[in-house]
Amino acid sequence: MKKLKKFVLPLIILLIYIALAIWMPSIAKSSTKVTLDYFKEMAIILPPVFILMGLIEAWIPKNKIEKWLGKDSGIKGAIISIALGTLPTGPLYVAFPMTASLLRSGASVNNMVLFLGSWAALKIPQLMIEIKFLGLAFTLLRFTLTLLALILIGFLMDFVLKKSPDKTWQSSTNKN
């Protein structure tokens, strides 16, 4: 029964697909196409990301990551996190395994919130498009407000996790 619980969500999705195929075949067909396209995209993008994560863990010693991105890295760690988050152009789901790897290597929660938030909302290519269509003043205001919100969220997450330090997620990812 415990093994079956792991497959509850995929089974529900399968049942939904079957129901769609019976009652709304056109929607089922388009939904299946979107799912397969998304799966192909992930199959192309994620393997290089996992290789990169392994290389980072092998090439960059844990004490360097703690020094650059750890709790005591201060403003320098925040700047590095923001810079690393603004450079990539890939989808956000690529950043989550990288963040988990950096957290296991000693990066602070605050800096990883800044990294993820920057990846999601402060990417340089996105900012260039925003400047073109919405103007420099709007882009600077949105950038500043987003950055302030990310800093606040980072401190809040750090505070909450210090109050309730549940590290089971970290030990479960190390077993795999």
C-alpha positions as CSV (number, residue, x, y, z in Angstrom):
1,M,0.0,0.0,0.0
2,K,2.9,2.4,0.8
3,K,4.4,1.9,-2.7
4,L,1.0,2.5,-4.2
5,K,0.8,5.9,-2.4
6,K,3.8,7.1,-4.4
7,F,1.9,6.6,-7.6
8,V,-1.4,8.2,-6.6
9,L,-0.8,11.5,-8.6
10,P,0.4,9.8,-11.8
11,L,-2.6,7.4,-11.6
12,I,-5.0,10.3,-11.2
13,I,-3.5,12.0,-14.2
14,L,-3.8,8.7,-16.2
15,L,-7.4,8.4,-15.3
16,I,-8.0,12.0,-16.3
17,Y,-6.3,11.3,-19.7
18,I,-8.5,8.2,-20.2
19,A,-11.6,10.1,-19.3
20,L,-10.6,12.9,-21.7
21,A,-9.9,10.3,-24.4
22,I,-13.4,8.9,-24.0
23,W,-15.5,12.0,-23.7
24,M,-13.3,14.8,-25.3
25,P,-10.9,13.1,-27.7
26,S,-9.7,16.4,-29.3
27,I,-8.7,17.9,-25.9
28,A,-7.0,14.6,-25.0
29,K,-5.0,14.7,-28.2
30,S,-3.8,18.3,-27.7
31,S,-3.1,17.6,-24.1
32,T,-1.0,14.6,-24.9
33,K,0.9,16.6,-27.5
34,V,1.7,19.3,-25.0
35,T,2.8,16.7,-22.4
36,L,5.1,15.0,-24.9
37,D,6.6,18.3,-26.1
38,Y,7.3,19.3,-22.5
39,F,8.8,15.9,-21.8
40,K,11.1,16.2,-24.8
41,E,12.2,19.6,-23.7
42,M,13.0,18.3,-20.2
43,A,14.8,15.2,-21.6
44,I,17.1,17.5,-23.7
45,I,17.7,20.1,-21.0
46,L,18.0,18.2,-17.7
47,P,20.8,15.7,-18.4
48,P,23.4,18.5,-19.1
49,V,22.2,20.3,-16.0
50,F,22.8,17.2,-13.9
51,I,26.2,16.8,-15.4
52,L,27.0,20.4,-14.7
53,M,25.8,20.0,-11.1
54,G,28.1,17.0,-10.7
55,L,31.0,18.9,-12.1
56,I,30.4,21.9,-9.9
57,E,30.3,19.6,-6.8
58,A,33.5,17.9,-7.9
59,W,35.4,21.0,-9.0
60,I,34.4,23.6,-6.5
61,P,35.2,22.6,-2.9
62,K,32.4,22.8,-0.3
63,N,34.4,25.3,1.7
64,K,34.5,27.7,-1.3
65,I,30.7,27.5,-1.8
66,E,30.3,28.1,2.0
67,K,32.7,31.1,1.7
68,W,31.1,32.6,-1.4
69,L,27.4,31.8,-0.8
70,G,27.1,30.6,2.8
71,K,25.6,32.3,5.9
72,D,28.7,34.4,6.5
73,S,29.1,35.6,2.9
74,G,27.2,38.8,3.5
75,I,26.6,41.3,0.7
76,K,29.2,39.6,-1.5
77,G,27.2,36.3,-1.4
78,A,24.0,38.2,-2.2
79,I,25.6,39.9,-5.1
80,I,27.0,36.6,-6.4
81,S,23.6,34.9,-6.0
82,I,21.8,37.7,-7.9
83,A,24.5,37.8,-10.6
84,L,24.3,34.0,-11.1
85,G,20.5,34.2,-11.3
86,T,20.3,37.0,-13.8
87,L,22.7,35.4,-16.4
88,P,21.0,32.2,-17.5
89,T,18.3,32.1,-20.1
90,G,16.9,28.6,-19.5
91,P,13.6,27.6,-17.8
92,L,13.2,28.0,-14.1
93,Y,12.9,24.2,-13.5
94,V,16.6,23.9,-14.3
95,A,17.5,26.1,-11.3
96,F,15.8,23.9,-8.7
97,P,18.3,21.0,-8.8
98,M,21.2,23.5,-9.0
99,T,19.8,25.2,-5.9
100,A,19.4,21.9,-4.0
101,S,23.0,21.0,-4.9
102,L,24.3,24.4,-3.7
103,L,22.3,24.1,-0.4
104,R,23.8,20.7,0.2
105,S,27.2,22.3,-0.4
106,G,26.7,25.0,2.2
107,A,25.0,27.9,0.5
108,S,22.6,29.9,2.6
109,V,18.8,29.8,2.2
110,N,18.8,33.6,1.9
111,N,21.2,33.5,-1.0
112,M,19.4,30.6,-2.8
113,V,16.1,32.6,-2.6
114,L,17.9,35.5,-4.2
115,F,19.3,33.1,-6.9
116,L,16.0,31.5,-7.7
117,G,14.1,34.8,-7.6
118,S,16.7,36.4,-9.9
119,W,16.5,33.5,-12.3
120,A,12.7,33.8,-12.3
121,A,12.3,37.6,-12.5
122,L,15.5,39.4,-13.1
123,K,17.2,37.7,-16.1
124,I,19.1,40.1,-18.3
125,P,17.5,39.1,-21.6
126,Q,14.1,39.6,-20.0
127,L,15.2,43.0,-18.8
128,M,16.3,44.0,-22.3
129,I,12.9,43.1,-23.7
130,E,11.2,44.9,-20.9
131,I,13.2,48.1,-21.6
132,K,12.3,48.0,-25.3
133,F,8.6,47.6,-24.7
134,L,7.9,49.2,-21.4
135,G,10.7,51.8,-21.1
136,L,13.7,52.2,-18.9
137,A,11.9,53.9,-16.0
138,F,9.4,51.1,-15.6
139,T,12.0,48.4,-15.9
140,L,14.2,50.1,-13.2
141,L,11.3,50.5,-10.9
142,R,10.2,46.9,-11.4
143,F,13.8,45.6,-11.0
144,T,14.2,47.6,-7.8
145,L,10.9,46.5,-6.2
146,T,11.5,42.9,-7.2
147,L,15.0,42.9,-5.8
148,L,13.7,44.4,-2.5
149,A,11.0,41.8,-2.4
150,L,13.5,39.0,-3.0
151,I,15.8,40.3,-0.2
152,L,12.8,40.5,2.2
153,I,11.6,37.0,1.2
154,G,15.1,35.6,1.6
155,F,15.4,37.0,5.1
156,L,11.9,35.8,5.9
157,M,12.7,32.2,4.6
158,D,15.9,32.2,6.6
159,F,14.1,33.3,9.7
160,V,11.2,30.7,9.3
161,L,13.7,27.9,8.6
162,K,15.7,28.8,11.7
163,K,12.6,28.6,13.8
164,S,11.6,25.3,12.3
165,P,14.7,23.6,11.0
166,D,13.3,20.6,9.2
167,K,16.2,19.1,7.3
168,T,14.5,15.9,6.2
169,W,14.4,17.1,2.6
170,Q,18.2,17.5,2.7
171,S,18.9,14.0,4.0
172,S,16.4,12.4,1.6
173,T,18.0,13.9,-1.4
174,N,21.4,12.7,-0.3
175,K,20.2,9.1,-0.3
176,N,19.4,9.1,-4.1
